[in-house]
Each structure stands twice: as structure tokens, then as C-alpha cells.
Amino acid sequence: MPGEAPVDENRPVEPPWWGTRERTVARDRLSRDAIVDTALGIIDAEGVDAVTVRRLARELDTGAASLYWHVASKEQILELVYDRILGEIPFPEPDPAHWEDQIRGVARASYDVFARHADAALLSIGTVPLGPNGLRMIEWMLALLRGAGAPDPIAGFFGDLLGRFIDASVLEEARARDQLDPEQMAMMADHIRSLPAERFPNIVAMIPTMFSGDASSRFELGLDFLLDGLRVHIPTDG
């Protein structure tokens, strides 16, 4: 309509509960981006539990009240951090003809991104990613799978299942790295090898396999299982 401002189609679409407030000149040195940067730095160094409003205020040399001018709560800060991390994942232009290769590539990239950020995968638990980067991720997956012919129930839920698998893989590896030192691992291996074969024949027989491979190979195996299950829902030519 005449007189209406044009819509910027490239402007990030943010959920209304994030909110924005007019900045004053005195507050220009503190911004939502600065808060997110600082929170992400704390997570990378010490983990999600280390992020508190008091800690952020101290790191930013300000007071909690100033932070609350830009964000509503600690929960919102963590939601913003999660969306920031999602923004590090590269998404190619959806190509339904190559859906499997594209999902595999994005899954590997997602694993690598979250592995760089300590236990930040915890931020996805119980969260619906509706920030700008979360929406980009969801739209990409739906475009790819619906374009490949996947039924809507499958297209709608596969991305969530894949995300849970990636989160669990990253967190399990982080836990093993942080909480199980080489001595503990050696003790566990010695215990398993000492099991009586007559009582645990299958465990004993599988010892060489159980102690082979690494986190990457296990991730690839799980990804294969997921893609094998998805494949049966994708129409094939002819």
C-alpha cells in the first residue's frame, strides 16, 4: 500500500519473545551481540553451567540491570548462544537429487561445530530452534526432504531425530574426554578382558571389535543407520 515501508526479505526473522529495545548512547558499548559473544566464550572455556548473569556482568564490567536492558533472562541468553552456534553450520543450496550426500555433509559439519564448543549441545535439549539460524536449518531440511519426495511426517521429524543423534554423539565424546582419563579406560578394558568366557561368551568374543574404531567411526555408523532408515521413505526413479 502507498506509504508503507518496504519489507526487507533478508532481515533475520526473530521470535517475538527475544524482543528489542531502543538503545541510548550511554548503552552503546553494551549490546546483545556482546553478551552472546561473552557467554559463548565462557561456554567454550568452562561449559554451559558456568554461564550466569552475575558472571556475564562481571566479564562485561557492568551490572545485571544493564544486561536485562538487552536480554530478558539467562534462558534467553542461552537461546541466543545456541542460535549463534547454529549459524556456524554451512548449508548448501538444497539439492533433492543428492539428498543423502547433503544430509551426510551437514551432519558431519554439525558434529564438528558443536565439538568445538564444549558441552554447548546441552542447549538443544528441550529447545525448539526458532531463531534466525534455527529457522534456516529447519527450512533447509524440509526443502531437501520434501523435494526428494519424503512424506511430510518423515520430512517433519527426521531433522529432529538427526539432531538428537548429533547432540548425543557430541556430548558422549565430550564426557569421555573430560571424565575418563587413560588410566580409567585401561582399568575398564582390563576388567572386560578378564570376564569368564563361559558366562559372557558374546562379550569375550566381541572384545576385538568393541575396542576397535574411534568416535568418528561410531558416528559414521550411526549416521548410516539413520540414512538407511530414511531411504525407504524416499521414492526411487522407475
Short mmCIF file of the C-alpha atoms (twelve columns), coordinates in Angstrom:
data_MODEL
# 
_entry.id   MODEL 
# 
loop_
_atom_site.group_PDB 
_atom_site.id 
_atom_site.type_symbol 
_atom_site.label_atom_id 
_atom_site.label_alt_id 
_atom_site.label_comp_id 
_atom_site.label_asym_id 
_atom_site.label_seq_id 
_atom_site.Cartn_x 
_atom_site.Cartn_y 
_atom_site.Cartn_z 
_atom_site.pdbx_PDB_model_num 
ATOM 1   C CA . MET A 1   0.000  0.000   0.000   1 
ATOM 2   C CA . PRO A 2   1.193  3.558   -0.613  1 
ATOM 3   C CA . GLY A 3   3.182  4.956   2.255   1 
ATOM 4   C CA . GLU A 4   4.108  1.584   3.766   1 
ATOM 5   C CA . ALA A 5   7.784  0.814   4.324   1 
ATOM 6   C CA . PRO A 6   9.153  -1.934  2.044   1 
ATOM 7   C CA . VAL A 7   9.695  -5.350  3.613   1 
ATOM 8   C CA . ASP A 8   13.329 -6.388  3.905   1 
ATOM 9   C CA . GLU A 9   13.263 -10.057 2.842   1 
ATOM 10  C CA . ASN A 10  16.849 -10.565 4.033   1 
ATOM 11  C CA . ARG A 11  16.206 -9.304  7.552   1 
ATOM 12  C CA . PRO A 12  16.613 -12.086 10.156  1 
ATOM 13  C CA . VAL A 13  13.279 -13.366 11.434  1 
ATOM 14  C CA . GLU A 14  13.445 -13.388 15.228  1 
ATOM 15  C CA . PRO A 15  10.877 -14.840 17.622  1 
ATOM 16  C CA . PRO A 16  8.840  -12.087 19.301  1 
ATOM 17  C CA . TRP A 17  9.926  -13.101 22.810  1 
ATOM 18  C CA . TRP A 18  13.523 -12.145 22.036  1 
ATOM 19  C CA . GLY A 19  12.400 -8.533  21.835  1 
ATOM 20  C CA . THR A 20  14.483 -5.435  21.155  1 
ATOM 21  C CA . ARG A 21  14.670 -2.113  22.933  1 
ATOM 22  C CA . GLU A 22  15.819 1.270   21.803  1 
ATOM 23  C CA . ARG A 23  19.482 1.795   22.688  1 
ATOM 24  C CA . THR A 24  20.640 5.007   24.289  1 
ATOM 25  C CA . VAL A 25  24.049 6.476   23.626  1 
ATOM 26  C CA . ALA A 26  25.173 5.530   27.127  1 
ATOM 27  C CA . ARG A 27  24.362 1.883   26.463  1 
ATOM 28  C CA . ASP A 28  26.013 1.619   23.052  1 
ATOM 29  C CA . ARG A 29  29.116 -0.084  24.479  1 
ATOM 30  C CA . LEU A 30  26.921 -2.978  25.634  1 
ATOM 31  C CA . SER A 31  24.886 -4.890  23.089  1 
ATOM 32  C CA . ARG A 32  23.089 -8.175  22.738  1 
ATOM 33  C CA . ASP A 33  25.875 -9.388  20.455  1 
ATOM 34  C CA . ALA A 34  28.498 -8.553  23.091  1 
ATOM 35  C CA . ILE A 35  26.551 -10.502 25.700  1 
ATOM 36  C CA . VAL A 36  26.279 -13.511 23.384  1 
ATOM 37  C CA . ASP A 37  29.991 -13.303 22.487  1 
ATOM 38  C CA . THR A 38  30.924 -13.314 26.164  1 
ATOM 39  C CA . ALA A 39  28.547 -16.152 27.048  1 
ATOM 40  C CA . LEU A 40  29.882 -18.272 24.196  1 
ATOM 41  C CA . GLY A 41  33.449 -17.631 25.328  1 
ATOM 42  C CA . ILE A 42  32.585 -18.837 28.840  1 
ATOM 43  C CA . ILE A 43  30.916 -21.961 27.434  1 
ATOM 44  C CA . ASP A 44  33.907 -22.759 25.252  1 
ATOM 45  C CA . ALA A 45  36.265 -22.434 28.209  1 
ATOM 46  C CA . GLU A 46  34.217 -23.830 31.083  1 
ATOM 47  C CA . GLY A 47  30.902 -25.255 29.843  1 
ATOM 48  C CA . VAL A 48  27.253 -24.250 29.948  1 
ATOM 49  C CA . ASP A 49  26.906 -24.364 33.741  1 
ATOM 50  C CA . ALA A 50  29.493 -21.603 34.119  1 
ATOM 51  C CA . VAL A 51  27.211 -19.050 32.454  1 
ATOM 52  C CA . THR A 52  25.351 -16.856 34.955  1 
ATOM 53  C CA . VAL A 53  24.039 -13.323 34.708  1 
ATOM 54  C CA . ARG A 54  26.375 -12.282 37.509  1 
ATOM 55  C CA . ARG A 55  29.364 -13.804 35.708  1 
ATOM 56  C CA . LEU A 56  28.422 -12.095 32.443  1 
ATOM 57  C CA . ALA A 57  28.008 -8.740  34.169  1 
ATOM 58  C CA . ARG A 58  31.439 -9.109  35.740  1 
ATOM 59  C CA . GLU A 59  33.065 -10.098 32.454  1 
ATOM 60  C CA . LEU A 60  31.440 -7.143  30.703  1 
ATOM 61  C CA . ASP A 61  32.243 -4.747  33.553  1 
ATOM 62  C CA . THR A 62  28.638 -3.763  34.066  1 
ATOM 63  C CA . GLY A 63  25.656 -4.550  36.273  1 
ATOM 64  C CA . ALA A 64  22.902 -7.130  35.887  1 
ATOM 65  C CA . ALA A 65  20.337 -4.377  35.324  1 
ATOM 66  C CA . SER A 66  22.253 -3.244  32.235  1 
ATOM 67  C CA . LEU A 67  22.224 -6.762  30.853  1 
ATOM 68  C CA . TYR A 68  18.489 -7.018  31.353  1 
ATOM 69  C CA . TRP A 69  18.047 -3.975  29.137  1 
ATOM 70  C CA . HIS A 70  19.204 -6.159  26.233  1 
ATOM 71  C CA . VAL A 71  18.017 -9.640  27.242  1 
ATOM 72  C CA . ALA A 72  15.097 -10.867 29.312  1 
ATOM 73  C CA . SER A 73  16.790 -13.705 31.185  1 
ATOM 74  C CA . LYS A 74  19.655 -16.161 31.337  1 
ATOM 75  C CA . GLU A 75  17.469 -18.593 29.392  1 
ATOM 76  C CA . GLN A 76  17.185 -16.120 26.556  1 
ATOM 77  C CA . ILE A 77  20.939 -15.611 26.547  1 
ATOM 78  C CA . LEU A 78  21.462 -19.349 26.147  1 
ATOM 79  C CA . GLU A 79  18.862 -19.462 23.387  1 
ATOM 80  C CA . LEU A 80  20.729 -16.696 21.583  1 
ATOM 81  C CA . VAL A 81  24.028 -18.537 22.032  1 
ATOM 82  C CA . TYR A 82  22.518 -21.717 20.613  1 
ATOM 83  C CA . ASP A 83  21.261 -19.854 17.559  1 
ATOM 84  C CA . ARG A 84  24.685 -18.244 17.143  1 
ATOM 85  C CA . ILE A 85  26.298 -21.701 17.084  1 
ATOM 86  C CA . LEU A 86  23.769 -22.966 14.548  1 
ATOM 87  C CA . GLY A 87  24.891 -20.084 12.359  1 
ATOM 88  C CA . GLU A 88  28.354 -21.663 12.093  1 
ATOM 89  C CA . ILE A 89  26.953 -24.708 10.278  1 
ATOM 90  C CA . PRO A 90  27.250 -24.420 6.471   1 
ATOM 91  C CA . PHE A 91  24.136 -25.358 4.496   1 
ATOM 92  C CA . PRO A 92  24.451 -25.803 0.734   1 
ATOM 93  C CA . GLU A 93  21.635 -24.927 -1.632  1 
ATOM 94  C CA . PRO A 94  19.137 -27.796 -1.240  1 
ATOM 95  C CA . ASP A 95  19.593 -30.368 -3.996  1 
ATOM 96  C CA . PRO A 96  16.939 -33.087 -3.564  1 
ATOM 97  C CA . ALA A 97  18.600 -35.268 -6.197  1 
ATOM 98  C CA . HIS A 98  21.577 -35.587 -3.831  1 
ATOM 99  C CA . TRP A 99  19.710 -35.536 -0.507  1 
ATOM 100 C CA . GLU A 100 21.789 -38.289 1.086   1 
ATOM 101 C CA . ASP A 101 25.163 -36.703 0.367   1 
ATOM 102 C CA . GLN A 102 23.886 -33.317 1.556   1 
ATOM 103 C CA . ILE A 103 22.477 -34.641 4.826   1 
ATOM 104 C CA . ARG A 104 25.683 -36.561 5.482   1 
ATOM 105 C CA . GLY A 105 27.760 -33.442 4.852   1 
ATOM 106 C CA . VAL A 106 25.623 -31.218 7.083   1 
ATOM 107 C CA . ALA A 107 25.577 -33.846 9.842   1 
ATOM 108 C CA . ARG A 108 29.366 -34.066 9.837   1 
ATOM 109 C CA . ALA A 109 29.700 -30.283 9.810   1 
ATOM 110 C CA . SER A 110 27.207 -30.002 12.688  1 
ATOM 111 C CA . TYR A 111 29.162 -32.524 14.737  1 
ATOM 112 C CA . ASP A 112 32.384 -30.601 14.145  1 
ATOM 113 C CA . VAL A 113 30.797 -27.261 15.048  1 
ATOM 114 C CA . PHE A 114 29.340 -28.453 18.347  1 
ATOM 115 C CA . ALA A 115 32.500 -30.375 19.209  1 
ATOM 116 C CA . ARG A 116 34.327 -27.011 19.161  1 
ATOM 117 C CA . HIS A 117 32.000 -25.575 21.807  1 
ATOM 118 C CA . ALA A 118 32.464 -27.809 24.861  1 
ATOM 119 C CA . ASP A 119 29.057 -29.055 26.072  1 
ATOM 120 C CA . ALA A 120 27.002 -26.477 24.141  1 
ATOM 121 C CA . ALA A 121 24.970 -29.325 22.639  1 
ATOM 122 C CA . LEU A 122 23.167 -29.314 26.007  1 
ATOM 123 C CA . LEU A 123 21.494 -26.102 24.883  1 
ATOM 124 C CA . SER A 124 19.431 -28.023 22.334  1 
ATOM 125 C CA . ILE A 125 17.689 -30.185 24.943  1 
ATOM 126 C CA . GLY A 126 14.070 -29.149 25.307  1 
ATOM 127 C CA . THR A 127 14.603 -26.280 22.865  1 
ATOM 128 C CA . VAL A 128 12.761 -25.542 19.626  1 
ATOM 129 C CA . PRO A 129 15.292 -23.631 17.482  1 
ATOM 130 C CA . LEU A 130 13.187 -20.708 16.256  1 
ATOM 131 C CA . GLY A 131 15.940 -18.104 15.988  1 
ATOM 132 C CA . PRO A 132 17.061 -16.917 12.530  1 
ATOM 133 C CA . ASN A 133 19.658 -19.654 12.137  1 
ATOM 134 C CA . GLY A 134 17.370 -22.307 13.563  1 
ATOM 135 C CA . LEU A 135 14.672 -21.389 11.052  1 
ATOM 136 C CA . ARG A 136 17.250 -21.519 8.265   1 
ATOM 137 C CA . MET A 137 18.237 -25.037 9.374   1 
ATOM 138 C CA . ILE A 138 14.647 -26.290 9.578   1 
ATOM 139 C CA . GLU A 139 13.677 -24.766 6.229   1 
ATOM 140 C CA . TRP A 140 16.739 -26.315 4.586   1 
ATOM 141 C CA . MET A 141 15.951 -29.815 5.843   1 
ATOM 142 C CA . LEU A 142 12.280 -29.576 4.877   1 
ATOM 143 C CA . ALA A 143 13.096 -28.247 1.413   1 
ATOM 144 C CA . LEU A 144 15.582 -31.035 0.846   1 
ATOM 145 C CA . LEU A 145 13.411 -33.912 2.056   1 
ATOM 146 C CA . ARG A 146 10.094 -32.722 0.665   1 
ATOM 147 C CA . GLY A 147 11.845 -32.020 -2.628  1 
ATOM 148 C CA . ALA A 148 13.170 -35.586 -2.606  1 
ATOM 149 C CA . GLY A 149 9.630  -36.910 -2.137  1 
ATOM 150 C CA . ALA A 150 9.676  -37.830 1.547   1 
ATOM 151 C CA . PRO A 151 6.191  -37.885 3.105   1 
ATOM 152 C CA . ASP A 152 5.513  -34.866 5.312   1 
ATOM 153 C CA . PRO A 153 5.551  -36.850 8.612   1 
ATOM 154 C CA . ILE A 154 9.005  -38.188 7.738   1 
ATOM 155 C CA . ALA A 155 10.298 -34.820 6.490   1 
ATOM 156 C CA . GLY A 156 8.918  -33.164 9.596   1 
ATOM 157 C CA . PHE A 157 10.551 -35.444 12.150  1 
ATOM 158 C CA . PHE A 158 13.775 -36.664 10.567  1 
ATOM 159 C CA . GLY A 159 15.655 -33.434 11.268  1 
ATOM 160 C CA . ASP A 160 14.768 -33.686 14.951  1 
ATOM 161 C CA . LEU A 161 15.957 -37.298 15.129  1 
ATOM 162 C CA . LEU A 162 19.186 -36.425 13.338  1 
ATOM 163 C CA . GLY A 163 19.766 -33.508 15.716  1 
ATOM 164 C CA . ARG A 164 19.287 -35.748 18.756  1 
ATOM 165 C CA . PHE A 165 21.798 -38.219 17.366  1 
ATOM 166 C CA . ILE A 166 24.369 -35.480 16.736  1 
ATOM 167 C CA . ASP A 167 23.853 -33.960 20.193  1 
ATOM 168 C CA . ALA A 168 24.187 -37.325 21.937  1 
ATOM 169 C CA . SER A 169 27.315 -38.192 19.940  1 
ATOM 170 C CA . VAL A 170 28.999 -34.878 20.751  1 
ATOM 171 C CA . LEU A 171 28.083 -34.993 24.445  1 
ATOM 172 C CA . GLU A 172 29.150 -38.609 24.865  1 
ATOM 173 C CA . GLU A 173 32.529 -37.884 23.322  1 
ATOM 174 C CA . ALA A 174 32.947 -34.764 25.457  1 
ATOM 175 C CA . ARG A 175 32.101 -36.717 28.615  1 
ATOM 176 C CA . ALA A 176 34.545 -39.483 27.762  1 
ATOM 177 C CA . ARG A 177 37.256 -36.936 27.054  1 
ATOM 178 C CA . ASP A 178 36.671 -34.878 30.193  1 
ATOM 179 C CA . GLN A 179 35.786 -37.540 32.773  1 
ATOM 180 C CA . LEU A 180 37.556 -40.735 31.715  1 
ATOM 181 C CA . ASP A 181 41.318 -40.499 31.826  1 
ATOM 182 C CA . PRO A 182 43.587 -43.096 30.155  1 
ATOM 183 C CA . GLU A 183 44.088 -44.941 33.449  1 
ATOM 184 C CA . GLN A 184 40.346 -45.370 33.953  1 
ATOM 185 C CA . MET A 185 39.920 -46.524 30.371  1 
ATOM 186 C CA . ALA A 186 42.694 -49.072 30.840  1 
ATOM 187 C CA . MET A 187 41.046 -50.383 34.025  1 
ATOM 188 C CA . MET A 188 37.726 -50.786 32.218  1 
ATOM 189 C CA . ALA A 189 39.399 -52.634 29.350  1 
ATOM 190 C CA . ASP A 190 41.268 -54.950 31.723  1 
ATOM 191 C CA . HIS A 191 38.031 -55.749 33.555  1 
ATOM 192 C CA . ILE A 192 36.215 -56.665 30.355  1 
ATOM 193 C CA . ARG A 193 39.105 -58.823 29.173  1 
ATOM 194 C CA . SER A 194 39.100 -60.677 32.496  1 
ATOM 195 C CA . LEU A 195 35.454 -61.762 32.212  1 
ATOM 196 C CA . PRO A 196 34.949 -65.572 32.214  1 
ATOM 197 C CA . ALA A 197 34.159 -66.727 28.682  1 
ATOM 198 C CA . GLU A 198 31.748 -69.395 29.871  1 
ATOM 199 C CA . ARG A 199 29.467 -66.768 31.446  1 
ATOM 200 C CA . PHE A 200 29.924 -63.960 28.926  1 
ATOM 201 C CA . PRO A 201 30.784 -65.719 25.654  1 
ATOM 202 C CA . ASN A 202 29.468 -62.973 23.377  1 
ATOM 203 C CA . ILE A 203 31.191 -60.134 25.218  1 
ATOM 204 C CA . VAL A 204 34.508 -62.005 25.215  1 
ATOM 205 C CA . ALA A 205 34.133 -62.868 21.530  1 
ATOM 206 C CA . MET A 206 33.442 -59.242 20.687  1 
ATOM 207 C CA . ILE A 207 36.358 -57.707 22.621  1 
ATOM 208 C CA . PRO A 208 38.470 -57.036 19.491  1 
ATOM 209 C CA . THR A 209 35.521 -55.293 17.843  1 
ATOM 210 C CA . MET A 210 34.433 -53.398 20.956  1 
ATOM 211 C CA . PHE A 211 37.873 -51.847 21.347  1 
ATOM 212 C CA . SER A 212 38.356 -51.013 17.688  1 
ATOM 213 C CA . GLY A 213 37.404 -47.808 15.905  1 
ATOM 214 C CA . ASP A 214 37.028 -44.333 17.338  1 
ATOM 215 C CA . ALA A 215 34.385 -41.685 17.900  1 
ATOM 216 C CA . SER A 216 34.393 -40.749 14.221  1 
ATOM 217 C CA . SER A 217 33.775 -44.293 13.014  1 
ATOM 218 C CA . ARG A 218 30.974 -44.785 15.537  1 
ATOM 219 C CA . PHE A 219 29.370 -41.534 14.403  1 
ATOM 220 C CA . GLU A 220 29.538 -42.634 10.780  1 
ATOM 221 C CA . LEU A 221 27.952 -46.000 11.642  1 
ATOM 222 C CA . GLY A 222 25.056 -44.324 13.444  1 
ATOM 223 C CA . LEU A 223 24.604 -41.886 10.569  1 
ATOM 224 C CA . ASP A 224 24.466 -44.837 8.161   1 
ATOM 225 C CA . PHE A 225 21.670 -46.391 10.222  1 
ATOM 226 C CA . LEU A 226 19.641 -43.181 10.154  1 
ATOM 227 C CA . LEU A 227 20.084 -42.669 6.424   1 
ATOM 228 C CA . ASP A 228 19.278 -46.324 5.708   1 
ATOM 229 C CA . GLY A 229 16.019 -45.873 7.592   1 
ATOM 230 C CA . LEU A 230 15.221 -42.646 5.746   1 
ATOM 231 C CA . ARG A 231 15.986 -44.157 2.340   1 
ATOM 232 C CA . VAL A 232 12.981 -46.482 2.437   1 
ATOM 233 C CA . HIS A 233 10.711 -43.400 2.535   1 
ATOM 234 C CA . ILE A 234 12.267 -41.666 -0.475  1 
ATOM 235 C CA . PRO A 235 10.802 -42.582 -3.874  1 
ATOM 236 C CA . THR A 236 13.248 -44.076 -6.339  1 
ATOM 237 C CA . ASP A 237 13.218 -43.459 -10.080 1 
ATOM 238 C CA . GLY A 238 11.439 -46.109 -12.028 1 
# 
